[in-house]
């Protein structure tokens, strides 16, 4: 009987391992292929890959992704704080004042936005921002990215705020704190690591978004622009456009850009994983 149970245990363990390998094998394959193709491009291009403009279709040199790199940095720098601020305020309202009509409306809107296709968001921002301005811009792209990221950031913040034990809030009220003071002085310090994880996940979402930028940012790749009111580009857009072309030099640039983006993602997820392990109430 004991041997049969031990055999079943080992068979089950082997089955779980096999399923796990099948599940993660495509991801590992994708990472390896991207790294192998992209690192060679970056090493051959050198620092020029980060400082030069993309090549022409007939160019023999790979060039660089400077406009897209700067555009992604500016889009993230503009969209991230706005998204975090709005999502944090909305999540506090929803968790601390659940019966307030405004809180109910915010919760419904946030959950509804999560189901809206990102390309639809891009089209709406195009009609409401790009057309009146008469130009594509980093500002329009940042607005689209903020709308796309808000539901996910809101969900993260709400989950962490709800994880704060009720006894902590009651203790704060017992010593005379108002609800807002309790949130600022008790709840937010408790979820400070979750707060950091949320920011990292929001950053990852913004960095990798493509569809929201299709009709907003402008695909400007002939120079570097630092103005939020001017057209620009983003790394995901460049990858999307170049990998589909028949030009080998464009495909090489796309592989290099994809590797850079993948490295950024891996760093973000590793840091987030480390932070999650250190969470303590």
Long-range contacts (C-beta under 8 A, 24 or more apart in sequence): 31-262, 34-255, 34-258, 34-259, 34-262, 35-259, 35-262, 37-255, 37-259, 38-255, 38-256, 38-257, 38-258, 38-259, 38-260, 38-262, 39-259, 41-252, 41-253, 41-255, 41-256, 41-259, 42-256, 42-259, 42-260, 45-256, 49-256, 53-221, 53-222, 53-223, 53-224, 54-221, 54-238, 54-242, 54-250, 54-253, 55-249, 55-250, 55-253, 57-245, 57-247, 57-249, 57-250, 59-249, 60-249, 61-249, 62-249, 62-252, 62-253, 62-256, 63-249, 63-253, 65-235, 65-238, 65-253, 65-256, 65-257, 65-260, 66-224, 67-220, 67-221, 67-222, 67-223, 67-224, 67-225, 67-232, 67-233, 68-221, 68-233, 68-234, 68-235, 68-237, 68-238, 68-257, 69-235, 69-260, 70-224, 70-225, 70-226, 70-232, 71-138, 71-141, 71-217, 71-220, 71-225, 71-232, 71-233, 71-234, 71-235, 72-207, 72-234, 72-235, 72-236, 74-138, 74-226, 74-228, 74-232, 75-138, 75-141, 75-142, 75-145, 75-206, 75-213, 75-217, 75-232, 75-234, 76-203, 76-206, 76-207, 78-138, 78-139, 78-142, 78-228, 79-141, 79-142, 79-143, 79-145, 79-146, 79-149, 79-206, 80-199, 80-202, 80-203, 80-206, 82-142, 82-146, 83-145, 83-146, 83-149, 83-150, 83-153, 83-202, 83-206, 84-153, 84-198, 84-199, 84-202, 86-146, 86-150, 87-149, 87-150, 87-153, 87-154, 87-156, 87-157, 87-198, 87-202, 88-153, 88-157, 90-150, 90-154, 90-157, 91-154, 91-157, 91-158, 91-161, 92-157, 92-161, 92-183, 94-154, 94-158, 95-158, 95-161, 95-162, 96-161, 96-179, 96-183, 97-179, 110-150, 110-151, 110-154, 110-155, 111-151, 113-147, 113-148, 113-150, 113-151, 114-151, 114-152, 114-155, 117-211, 118-144, 118-148, 118-209, 118-211, 118-212, 119-211, 119-212, 119-214, 121-147, 121-148, 121-211, 121-212, 122-211, 122-212, 122-213, 122-214, 122-215, 122-216, 123-215, 125-212, 125-215, 125-216, 126-215, 126-216, 129-216, 130-215, 130-216, 133-229, 135-218, 135-229, 135-230, 135-231, 136-216, 136-217, 136-218, 136-219, 136-220, 136-231, 137-216, 137-217, 137-218, 137-228, 137-229, 137-230, 137-231, 137-232, 138-217, 138-225, 138-227, 138-228, 138-229, 138-230, 138-231, 138-232, 139-228, 139-229, 140-216, 140-217, 141-212, 141-213, 141-216, 141-217, 141-232, 141-234, 142-228, 143-216, 144-212, 144-213, 144-216, 145-206, 145-209, 145-212, 145-213, 147-212, 148-205, 148-209, 148-212, 149-202, 149-205, 149-206, 149-209, 152-201, 152-202, 152-205, 153-198, 153-201, 153-202, 153-205, 156-194, 156-197, 156-198, 156-201, 156-202, 157-195, 157-198, 159-194, 160-191, 160-194, 160-195, 160-198, 161-187, 161-191, 163-191, 163-194, 163-281, 164-190, 164-191, 164-281, 165-281, 190-281, 193-275, 193-276, 193-278, 193-279, 193-280, 194-279, 196-275, 197-272, 197-275, 197-276, 200-268, 200-271, 200-272, 200-275, 201-268, 201-272, 203-268, 204-265, 204-268, 204-269, 207-235, 207-236, 207-261, 207-264, 207-265, 207-268, 208-236, 208-261, 208-265, 209-236, 210-234, 210-236, 210-237, 210-239, 210-240, 213-237, 235-260, 235-261, 236-261
